[in-house]
Amino acid sequence: DDDGFFPFDPYASDEAPPPPSYVKQTPAEEAVLEAADTFRRQFVSLYPQRPPLFLAPKNEHGCHKFVSTFIRPTKLSYKELYDMAGLAQFVSDFITYEPLASPLDLPSTMRSPSSILSGRRGNCLEISTLLVSLLVGVGHDAYVVSGSANIQTTSRDTSGVECPLLVDVVADAPPPPTPEASPYSAFVAKRPNLTSQYLKKKEEAKRNAEQASASSSLSSSQQGPQQQGEAGTDA
């Protein structure tokens, strides 16, 4: 490819032997894996309570590869897949999501993007790597972020999600009739008034007592200065 990308051939035979880079490591890869293993051992020694790092999993052929080398910039020959929304929709529709064998542990193997496209299925890390490979292949600045999600996401439980196919149907549906417009409203008994008359009278008596007390205090404060003035005049 003139652009330096790795185009995907959907008609390639699955029985063809894998590329040499899939089954063996180059001297540069061996040096990177050695440095990654040294970093992993230092990390475990300094932070034994933290989860293990996902640095060098095995690929589908049992060969250890540095995790970032699984991202292969791929440029498909379809203009519709050059923007971010089109690529995300393509991966969502074309690839079947497979939950991890253990939702709390990282996988021991990771398949390449070409294998994910050929098999049309993969776990969360594999699908994310495929999407990033496609995004980087057409010039987007994309990365894979590893984290955790709730049980509804990891188990594909969509019972609490509104079906997107019904959004337009619900929006076009007529509003439900109000009780006044319903032909059966005349047969429905009106809701009784459940307000306690005793508590209502008690609140009124309390407010009247507070108002009377406030009026009495105001009268006393006004009479005080007037009496002082009269005393001063007599003196």
N, C-alpha and C positions, 0 to 999 in steps of 0.2 A: 504494500500500500504506500502511496506517495506521501501520505500524511504521517506515516509512522505508527498508525493504529493497527489493531488486530481485528479485521472484519470477521464476523461470524457467518459461517456457511451452514444454513439449516438443512442442506441436503447431503452433508457429509455423513459417511457411514459410521455407525457406532462401533463396528468391528475393526475399523482402521486402528493401527497402533498409535498410541499417544505420542505427542512430541517428546523429544529427549529431555527437555526441561521439566517435564512432568514426572519423570521417573528417577532423575539424578540431580545432584547439586553441583553447581559450578564452584570453583575455588573462591570466588567472591561471596557466594551464598554461604559457603562453609564458614568463612570468616565472620559474616554477619550473624549466623546462628550461634557461633561460639561466643560472640560479644553479648548476644541476647541471653544466652544461658548464664553467663557471668552476672549480668544484671538481674536475672531472675533469682539466682541464689543469694545475692546481696539483698534484694528486696525481701525475700522470705526471712532472712536473718534479722533484718531491721524491723519488719512489720509482720510478725508471725500471725497476728490476729486478723489480718486482712485477707480477702479472697485471693486465690492464685491468679497470676497474670496469664493472659491469652496471647502468647508471643510466637510460638512456633508449632502450630498443629500439623498433623499429617494431612496430606491431600487424599484424593480418592484412590491413588496408587500406592499409598503407604509411605510416601516420601515427605520428610519434614521440610516445611517451607516457612519463611518469615511471614508473619500475618499480613503485612502491608503489600507483599508481592502477589497476593491473591487478587488485588485490584488490577485488572487489565483494561486499559482504555480501549473501548470498543465502539466503533462507529457503524451503525446499521445503515443500509441503503434505502432508508425511508424518511422523507422529509418530515412526516408527521411525528417522528421520534427524535426531533432535534430540540424540542423545548422541554422544560422540566415537567409540565403537567402531562404531556403526551407520554413521556417515558414512564412516569409514575403510574399512569393508567394502564400502560402496556404490561408492566411488571405485575401489577395487581390482577389483571385479567388473565395473563398468560401463564403465570407461575402459581402453583398450588402450595399454600403454606403448610409446613409440617412442624408441629410442636417439638421442642427438644425432648429427648428421652427422659431427662431429669430437669425440671424447670428451674432448679436451684443451682445446677452445675453447668460449667462450660462444656461444649462438645469436645470429644477427643480428636475428631477429624473434621475437615472442612473441604468441601468440593469446590472446584474452580468454576468461574462464571460460565464457561463453555459447557460444562457438565450440567449445570443448573438449567441452561437453555435447552439442552438436549433432552434431559429428563423431565423438564417442566415442573419441578418440585424442589423445595429446599426449606431449611429452617430460617430463623430470623436473621442470623449472621450471614448466611449464604445469600439470601435474597437482598439484604442490604448491600453486600459486596457487589452483587450483580448490578443493582441500580446505580451505585456509585461508579462502577466501571462504564456504564452507558452514559452517565452524566459527564464524567471526565472526558470520555471519548468525543463528545461534541462541544467541548470547551467550557463546561460549567465547573465551578469551584465547589467540589463536593467531598465529604468525608463520612466515614462510618463512625458512629458514636455508640459505644457499648454501655448498656445500663440495665435497668429492671423495669418491669411493667406489672400491672395488676393481673389477677387470675382471669378476669374476663378477656383480656387481650391475649394472654398466652395460651388460653384454651379455646380461642375462637368462639367465645360465648357472645352472640349478638342479640340475645333475647331482650336486652335493655336498650337497644339502638333502634331508632325509627327507620323503617325501610325506605331507602331513597326512591324506590319506584312508586311509592304511594304519596309522595310529597305533592306532586302536581294534581293527583286525584283529590286529595284532601283540600287543596287550595281552591279547586274549582267547584267543590261541593257547596250546595246552598246552606246557609246557616240554619241551625235548628230552630224550630218555632218557639216563640216565647209563650209563657203560660197564658197571657191574654189572647194571643192569636190562636191558641189551640182550641179545637172544637170541644174538647173534653174539660176545659177549664171550669165550666159551670158545674160539673159534677165533682170537682175536687174541693174538699173542705178547706177553708182558710185556716192558716196557721194560728193557733190561739196565742194570746199575749201571756207569756210566762213570767212577766215582771212581778216581783213580790210587792204587793201593796203595803205590807207591813214595813219592809225596808225602805220603801219610797217615803212613807210618812215619817219614819225615823230620821231619814236624811233631811227632810224639810224642817223638822223640829230642831235638828242640830244647826242648820243654817240660820234659822230664826234666832236661836239663842246666841250664836256668834254675832249676828248683826245687832242684837240688843246690847250685848256686852261692848261691842265697838262703839255704839252710840253713847252708852253711859260713860265710857272712858273719855270720849271727845267732849261731853258736857262738863265733866269734872275738870279737864285741862283748861277749858275756857273760863270757868268760874274762878279758878285759882288766881290768874293775873288780875281779874276785875276786883277781887277782894283785897289784893295787895295795893291796888291803886286807891281804893276807898280809905284804907288804913293810912296811907301816906297823906291824903288830903286832910283827914282829921288831925293828924299830927301838926 
